[in-house]
Every structure is written in C-alpha cells, then in structure tokens.
Amino acid sequence: MIMNRAEAMSCGGCHRNSNDTEIAPNVNWPKSQSFVHVDEQGTLSSALTEQFLPARAALLADYWQKTVGWRFAEVDHSDFYSNFGGFYNAPNHANSAAFAALKADGSIVAWGDAGHGGTGAPSGNGYTNIYSTSAAFAALKADGSIVAWGSSSDGGSGVPSGNGYTKIYSTGHAFAALKADGSIAAWGANWAGGTGAPSGNGYTKIYPNGYAFTAVKADGSITAWGGAGGTGAPSGSGYTKIHSTLKAFAAIKDGSITAWGESSNGGTDAPSDSGYTKIYSTTAAFAAVKADGSITAWGSWNEGGTGAPSGNGYTKIYSNWNTFAALKADGSITAWGYGPFGGTGKPSDNGYTKVYSTYGAFAALKGDGSITAWGDASFGGTGAPSSNGYTKIYSNYNAFAALKADGSITAWGGSGGAGAPSDSGYTKIYSTGGAFVAVKADGSITAWGESNNGGTIPASIATPD
C-alpha cells in the first residue's frame, strides 16, 4: 500500500498506472481516461470530476468569498438543487426563507423571515462558517464553538456547549456537529436526527437525508440515527460514499450498492450486481451509474424509480424533486420520472454541458451559453432567455437566474423570476426558497424575490463593511 501511494504521487500514477489502486484503507486513487484526463471528445476523467477539480473549486470558492467579503451559509437553494447529485445529497439543508452571511471580520448579518433565522443572529465576530436547516442557522467560531438561531424546533436552540467542532451537517430539521476526534453532537427535532447520535468517536464524515443522519468511520463502517433511514444501516466496513433520498440511504462498497430506509423512497430493491461508481437521487428514487455509463434506477415509480434509459455512455445525472435528466458525452439529454416536471419535453438536440433545476423544471446550458428550459412553467420550465453568452444558472424553489460573463442577470419562473437587477458586474448568486441575492466583485449585494424570503435587504447591511 505504501508503494501504491508513492506510485500514485508520481506522473505515471496521475496519468494511468494507479487507476483504482488502493492507496490507504478503503481509499482508491481515482481513474484517468487511460493516459489522459481529457479525451478528444472533451470528456473529463473521473479523477478530475470526482477529486481534483472539486477540491480546487472549493479552495477557489473559499478564497473568493473571503476576498469579496461575504460568506453565505454553506448550502443555499441553488446548490441544494443543482450541485450535489440529488435534492437530499447535500451536506446541509438549505434555509427556505432567510439569508445569513459572514462579513470579512467574522461578524454575521441575517435577513428574511424572522421565524427562519432572518433575525436573532449573534453579535460579535470571529465566526468562520454558517450552516442551516430549513428554518434555522448554526455558526461555527474559530475555536470550534457553536451558536444557533432561528426556529428552536429546527435546531435554532439546544446547541452543544464547549468547542473543538470542525464541521456541521444538517437534515431538514436538525444539526449534527463533528469534532476533530470524530465524536458527534446532535440537536434539533428528535424525529429528524436531533437525538440519538453515537457516543463514540473516530467518525470522519456525516451524511444526512431529510430526516436522519449516517456517520462513517475511517474503516468505512456506518452508524445511522434519526427518523426514516435512521435504522437498518448495513454492518461491516468498506463503504466509501453514501447517497440519500428524503427517507432512505444508499451506500457504495466495491461497486455494489446497499440501501436502507423507507422502501417507497428507494430503501429496498437496490441493484444486486456491481460495477457502480456514482449514485444520484430525486426525493424518492435513486439512479446509479456504472463505469460504462449505463444506468439502473429504483424507488418510487412516480419520482424516477422506473423508466431509466437503456444503453450506456451517460456521464452525469441531474434531478429535480421527482425527475431525472441524464447527460451523454455528446451533450444529449434523456429524462424520465414525473412528466409535467420535466420527465417529458426535454430538448432533442445535443451540445449541452450542464443541467440545472428548480423543484419542478430543468434548464440546460450549452457551450455557447444558450439555455433551454423544460418542465412546469410555474417552476421556470418556460421563459428562458433566447440569447446566449450565459456562463452559469442559479435557482430557487421555482425560478432560475442566469449569469453572463459581464455579470448581468436574467431571471424567469415563479418567485424571484422577476425583479432581477438590470446592471452588470455580479459574480455569484445565492438563494432561499423564494428569493435571490447577487454579489458584485466590490462586495455590494442586491436581492429580489419574496420579501419574507429575503428578497429585501435592510439598507444597513447592503455592503460587506
């Protein structure tokens, strides 16, 4: 294993020789595209997409936020829908009606619905990260101590005393904080994982679904607690990644899948064969991809558990609440699940590079920056801009906001689909359930959408200073 690790660190290891080689217990070096990491068709290797680029993106995002002067809660609605391979695969549940952000000095400002944490943020400074449930926030200080506010029944009170916590995870209604020694403290709704956390240590990561947590140790053993999915976790070790729907989990081990939780949410009937590399999810179904790009789905039939395409060559799957959209290397899209929410009506051409979603619609971006949307009109399935040059799309519950290279914004859909700023220079957009906030390079921010969801910013906090 020591030799494997040494080889992986060499040029040969990076390019081909260490594909899937075990370099630490239950840790395998990611795969290149044979000798290269980008093939002639522009397909990126799993080493890039699963390991190296996400790590660098996280570093750049952290640098950007610190430089600009705003650091919003770790996961917002746009990330929640688009960036984690499933509605409940994110490490935190997005706050549905309030924003909270760190200023450059580590102080916190919040706005939006008071019952969701839009008021009551702690005074003082020295905070380093903010996390959320659906209706509360928890902030971490440099010494690892925690302060929470918002709905007390959703984790806004009852935080653990002491310090030394390094990261916080959340279901929709509870938090779980991890210490450097791998011990865990949880608080919030009892029925959503707020009690019952394991008493030992040695845990390295926590995965939530909507109502339960699953914690993994360095040897790949699993402990679960909370509501649906909080019991029935597999024994043994060697599990490397856990994925989730609203009420179930699915774990990968050596390419095979074990699922548990509510059967109607994919907790049973996982595929019995092996060779799977990644799992995606809607609220109640899973879709697993093999190395050859073939797909197997299971779970609720009305949320994409049946109807997955045959054949192979699929490179990534995106989802909204109950529909999947799979992308091939040529940029063509296949969708299945609930028809009105995008299971039908997908674009027939190719060249798409990424797909974004709201609760009930999709928006696909091409290399030239043009956009095609489909799904329910009230969730942004119609009304996408006809021009090109867009570089990224953000979303809330029922609207999209697309950003151009010059920092101008076009929005469409339901709440937040109108009222976007008309000027340019914006670099990033965040969202709650019914509002957006856009940040400029100079640190100024503009919000729009439902006022009680954070669409109106108090004048006193419109700049990061």
C-alpha positions, 0 to 999 in steps of 0.5 A: 500500500505504501508503494501504491501511494508513492506510485500514485504521487508520481506522473505515471500514477496521475496519468494511468498506472494507479487507476483504482489502486488502493492507496490507504484503507478503503481509499482508491486513487481515482481513474484517468481516461487511460493516459489522459484526463481529457479525451478528444471528445472533451470528456473529463476523467473521473479523477478530475470530476470526482477529486481534483477539480472539486477540491480546487473549486472549493479552495477557489470558492473559499478564497473568493468569498473571503476576498469579496467579503461575504460568506453565505451559509454553506448550502443555499437553494441553488446548490441544494438543487443543482450541485450535489447529485440529488435534492437530499445529497447535500451536506446541509439543508438549505434555509427556505426563507432567510439569508445569513452571511459572514462579513470579512471580520467574522461578524454575521448579518441575517435577513428574511423571515424572522421565524427562519433565522432572518433575525436573532443572529449573534453579535460579535465576530470571529465566526468562520462558517454558517450552516442551516436547516430549513428554518434555522442557522448554526455558526461555527467560531474559530475555536470550534464553538457553536451558536444557533438561531432561528426556529428552536424546533429546527435546531435554532436552540439546544446547541452543544456547549464547549468547542473543538467542532470542525464541521456541521451537517444538517437534515431538514430539521436538525444539526449534527456537529463533528469534532476533530476526534470524530465524536458527534453532537446532535440537536434539533427535532428528535424525529429528524436526527436531533437525538440519538447520535453515537457516543463514540468517536473516530467518525470522519464524515456525516451524511444526512437525508431529510430526516436522519443522519449516517456517520462513517468511520475511517474503516468505512463502517456506518452508524445511522440515527434519526427518523426514516433511514435512521435504522437498518444501516448495513454492518461491516466496513468498506463503504466509501460514499453514501447517497440519500433520498428524503427517507432512505440511504444508499451506500457504495462498497466495491461497486455494489450498492446497499440501501436502507430506509423507507422502501417507497423512497428507494430503501429496498430493491437496490441493484444486486450486481456491481460495477457502480461508481456514482449514485444520484437521487430525486426525493424518492428514487435513486439512479446509479451509474456504472463505469460504462455509463449505463444506468439502473434506477429504483424507488418510487415509480412516480419520482424516477424509480422506473423508466431509466434509459437503456444503453450506456455512455451517460456521464452525469445525472441531474434531478429535480424533486421527482425527475431525472435528466441524464447527460451523454458525452455528446451533450444529449439529454434523456429524462424520465420520472414525473412528466409535467416536471420535466420527465417529458419535453426535454430538448432533442438536440445535443451540445449541452454541458450542464443541467440545472433545476428548480423543484419542478423544471430543468434548464440546460446550458450549452457551450455557447451559453444558450439555455433551454428550459423544460418542465412546469412553467410555474417552476421556470420550465418556460421563459428562458432567455433566447440569447446566449453568452450565459456562463452559469444558472442559479435557482430557487424553489421555482425560478432560475437566474442566469449569469453572463460573463459581464455579470448581468442577470436574467431571471424567469419562473415563479418567485424571484423570476422577476425583479432581477437587477438590470446592471452588470458586474455580479459574480455569484448568486445565492438563494432561499426558497423564494428569493435571490441575492447577487454579489458584485466583485466590490462586495455590494449585494442586491436581492429580489424575490419574496420579501419574507424570503429575503428578497429585501435587504435592510439598507444597513447591511447592503455592503460587506463593511 
